[in-house]
Amino acid sequence: MTSSMAEVRSRMTVDQRDAYLKGLVQRAKAAVPQELALETMRSRAEALLNEHAFPSARDEDWRFTDLADLLAIDFVAAGESSVSEADVADLRLSETAGAQVVVVNGRVSAERSQLQNLPDGVIVGSLRSHPDLQVVERLAQASGHHEVFTALNTVGFQDAVVVWLPRNTVVETPIQIIYVAQPEEPALLAQPRCLVVAESGSALTLIEDFSGPSAAPHFTNVVTELWLDANAQLTHSRIQREGAGTFHIGKTVVTQARDSQYIGTAVDFGSRLARHNWEIYQTGEQTTTKIYGLGAIAANQHIDTHSLVALSHPHGVVEQQHKVIVDDHAHSVFNGRMAVAQKAQLTSASQLNRNLLLSDKARVDTKPQLEIVADNVKCAHGATVSQLQADEIFYLQSRGISAPQAQRLLIYAFAMEMLETIAVETLRSRLAETISQWS
């Protein structure tokens, strides 16, 4: 019996995977700027990597996501890069004028960033410009940093975007972070990092936009840490539309203190393989979390969303909805876990994953999870996998709409429920246009 090349690669020995991970670590370390040595933090992350193996299909969290194609490429850590204004002009949003950070291959571009008209005391910019102890003390301190790719980022990130809001400060203008993958040579590893701290009573709308036109192999390994102190509010949109040759692995970790509110929307359209680990930790009473997701993939694309919401105090509220449109031979994975601790009494948590299959070759693996120890809670979860309904298409045809147009309308309506959660109108309109063309 013969095996496919993917099957052969998937059976790489543990030693081979360890060697690959060690090579990535050494190349990432060598590219760290001296002014951001941060030796204690990075050494701790490297020690963790020495105790962990590179993920494989034998690991429960990676059971449906095969990294064999990534393992076949020797990525080199990206160096200092630049982009022209033409590379980012179409990504800028009118609502964010004056508050745009441009990140090229993991490093903040001061030349392309626009940071004017921010309220007094608000910090927005590069970690290299704000390496003070208060900022550094928040880095890599959230839960969830034991994961391999998060630790790899901690070992090798070359810069970080810092957004810091003082107490009771409301930033009226959304802040946009534009991440550009700009490979000057193939097989580059870029490791962007972002730290957002919203002190007590502050409020912010944040947009993270990952883009890159390259079809050449590229590896984006990104970590975003969001800290919401008491009564803080953060509305967050994460848009991933990188090039067809990109492997995108991201971690978003949110730590919420009492009475805080986090509303997050993650959209995945791009990349060859995309994995997003979304972790929210409610660390105080009366905390509200609303997270929404939308994926639209075709050809041989693969997207994987793993989410965790950990409720550990009373009166927490969580709402999660995640939708994916899957066409051709594409593959979507969703694993949503809500963990309700015994102290989290009188909480309300709901989770729903809906998947729309447009091809009999497409694949969906979904696993919503509720882990409840508390006994006085209101919790529900569910998942659906379906195709376009013939009776719905027929109804629209009976109103004079052609079958192809009817299909596009139904797909558009399916996606728009999630896009409507995006607070910035220009961004919402651009993504809606993408959906209308995609379908």
Secondary structure, DSSP 4 states (H G I P E B T S, - for coil): ----HHHHHHT--HHHHHHHHHHHHHHHHHTS-GGG--HHHHHHHHHHHHTSPPP-TTSGGGTT---HHHHTS--EE-------HHHHHTT--GGGTTEEEEEETTEE-TTT-EE-SPPTT-EEEEGGG---HHHHTTTT-STTTTSHHHHHHHHH----EEEEE-TT-B--SPEEEEEE---SSSSEEE--EEEEEE-TT-EEEEEEEEE----S-EEEEEEEEEEE-TT-EEEEEEEEE--TTEEEEEEEEEEE-TT-EEEEEEEE---SEEEEEEEEEE-SSS-EEEEEEEEEE-TT-EEEEEEEEEE-STT-EEEEEEEEEE-TT-EEEEEEEEEE-TT-TT-EEEEEEEEEE-STT-EEEEEEEEEE--SS-EEEEEEEEE---HHHHHHHHTTT--HHHHHHHHHHHHHHHHHTT-S-HHHHHHHHHHHHHH-
